[in-house]
Each structure stands twice: as C-alpha cells, then as structure tokens.
Amino acid sequence: MIAESTITCPSCGHSKTETMPTDACQWFYECEQCHTRLKPKDGDCCVFCSYGDVPCPPIQAEKRC
C-alpha cells in the first residue's frame, strides 16, 4: 500500500506530497500556495482520489471510504 500522494491544486497548479490517513478519508485540503480549499469531486470519496497521483488507502485496498 502506498501511503503518500502528491496533491496538485487545480487553481494554481501547486503540488505537494502528503501522507494520507490510513483509516479515514480526507474531505478537505487547503493549498498552501493559493489557500484554495479543495473538496472531493463528485463521485470521489476524498481529496486524494480527486487531486492526488495515488488514491487513498481504502480505495487502494478496494474498500469504500
């Protein structure tokens, strides 16, 4: 299981690698550069699934968040 994902802000393009929670989904994330508050896209369970290069651990394990 991959524990880190690089989130890319759709507003400014800033990217940062973050450690994902292993037992929960992360619903919000604030870009440290432009301070846009990211929320999951429709149909995604968390910000890592929407904006990260690696989906969250529950999805990697083929479980629902």
C-alpha positions as CSV (number, residue, x, y, z in Angstrom):
1,M,0.0,0.0,0.0
2,I,1.3,3.5,-0.9
3,A,1.0,5.9,2.0
4,E,1.9,9.2,0.2
5,S,0.2,11.0,-2.6
6,T,1.1,14.3,-4.4
7,I,-1.8,16.6,-4.5
8,T,-2.0,19.2,-7.3
9,C,-4.1,22.3,-6.8
10,P,-6.5,22.8,-9.8
11,S,-6.5,26.5,-9.1
12,C,-2.8,27.4,-9.2
13,G,-1.0,24.1,-10.1
14,H,1.0,23.9,-6.9
15,S,1.9,20.3,-5.9
16,K,2.8,18.9,-2.6
17,T,3.4,15.3,-1.4
18,E,1.3,14.5,1.7
19,T,1.0,11.4,3.9
20,M,-2.6,10.0,3.6
21,P,-4.6,8.9,6.6
22,T,-4.9,5.1,6.5
23,D,-8.2,4.7,8.3
24,A,-10.3,7.6,7.0
25,C,-10.9,9.8,4.0
26,Q,-9.7,13.4,3.9
27,W,-12.6,15.6,2.8
28,F,-10.8,18.9,2.7
29,Y,-7.4,20.2,1.9
30,E,-6.1,23.7,1.7
31,C,-3.5,24.6,-0.9
32,E,-0.5,26.1,0.9
33,Q,0.2,28.4,-2.0
34,C,-3.1,30.0,-3.0
35,H,-5.2,28.8,0.0
36,T,-8.0,27.3,-2.1
37,R,-9.9,24.8,-0.1
38,L,-10.2,21.6,-2.1
39,K,-13.2,19.2,-1.7
40,P,-13.6,15.9,-3.4
41,K,-15.1,15.9,-6.9
42,D,-18.5,14.3,-7.4
43,G,-18.1,10.5,-7.2
44,D,-14.8,10.6,-5.4
45,C,-14.5,9.8,-1.7
46,C,-11.7,12.2,-0.8
47,V,-9.3,14.9,-2.0
48,F,-6.5,12.3,-2.6
49,C,-8.8,10.4,-5.1
50,S,-9.7,13.7,-6.8
51,Y,-6.4,15.6,-6.9
52,G,-3.7,13.2,-5.9
53,D,-1.5,11.0,-8.0
54,V,-2.3,8.0,-5.8
55,P,-5.8,7.2,-4.5
56,C,-6.4,6.9,-0.7
57,P,-5.6,3.7,1.2
58,P,-9.2,2.4,1.5
59,I,-9.6,2.7,-2.3
60,Q,-6.2,1.0,-2.8
61,A,-7.5,-1.8,-0.7
62,E,-10.7,-1.9,-2.8
63,K,-12.9,-0.8,0.1
64,R,-15.2,2.1,0.2
65,C,-14.2,5.1,2.2
